[in-house]
Amino acid sequence: MSLNGSVVTVGTSATVLATGKTGASWVYLHAPAGGNTIFVGPSTVTVANGYELHKGETGTFWLAETDVLYGIVASATQALMVMQSGGR
């Protein structure tokens, strides 16, 4: 198992947040307070159909090996803290 973290800058087009690892993994997201709402989902994510991650909120997602998690914002860009654990 492994643990890694990063800061991803999310833009107005679908931005890769995390990719599933061999053996699956958990992804923990934190949207800093004071920023834009981030919408999370598959490659087709939009501000109309994504899971809303509001300023200051956290979210936890399980990713199978082939899953890819994306994020998008309505305007400008937003930093998002991403930590992934599990898999290889």
PEJOBEL-V641626 format. One record per pair of residues at least 24 apart in sequence whose ideal C-beta (glycine too) atoms are under 8 Angstrom apart, sorted by the first residue. I is the first residue (numbers start at 1). J is the second residue. Records with the same first field share a line. If there is no record, write none. Layout:
I = J + J
This chain:
1 = 85 + 86 + 87 + 88
2 = 85 + 86 + 87 + 88
3 = 83 + 84 + 85
4 = 83 + 84
5 = 81 + 82 + 83 + 84
6 = 81 + 82
7 = 79 + 80 + 81 + 82
8 = 71 + 79 + 80 + 82
9 = 77 + 78 + 79 + 80
10 = 38 + 71 + 72 + 73 + 77 + 78 + 79 + 80
11 = 72 + 73 + 77
12 = 72 + 73 + 74 + 75 + 76 + 77
13 = 72
14 = 43 + 44 + 45 + 70 + 71 + 72
15 = 70 + 71 + 72
16 = 68 + 69 + 70
17 = 69 + 70 + 71 + 80 + 82
18 = 61 + 63 + 68 + 69 + 82 + 84
19 = 63 + 67 + 68 + 69
20 = 63 + 64 + 65 + 66 + 67 + 68 + 87
21 = 63 + 65 + 84 + 86 + 87 + 88
22 = 65 + 87 + 88
23 = 65 + 86 + 87 + 88
24 = 62 + 63 + 64 + 65 + 86 + 87
25 = 62 + 63 + 84 + 85 + 86 + 87
26 = 60 + 61 + 62 + 63 + 84 + 85 + 86
27 = 60 + 61 + 62 + 63 + 69 + 82 + 83 + 84
28 = 58 + 59 + 60 + 82 + 83 + 84 + 85
29 = 53 + 58 + 59 + 60 + 61 + 80 + 81 + 82
30 = 57 + 58 + 80 + 81
31 = 55 + 56 + 57 + 58 + 78 + 80 + 81
32 = 56 + 79 + 80 + 81
35 = 78 + 79
36 = 73 + 74 + 75 + 76 + 77 + 78
37 = 73 + 74
38 = 71 + 72 + 73 + 78 + 80
39 = 71 + 72 + 73
40 = 69 + 70 + 71
41 = 69 + 70
42 = 68 + 69 + 70
43 = 68 + 70
45 = 70 + 71 + 72
46 = 72
47 = 72 + 73 + 74
53 = 80
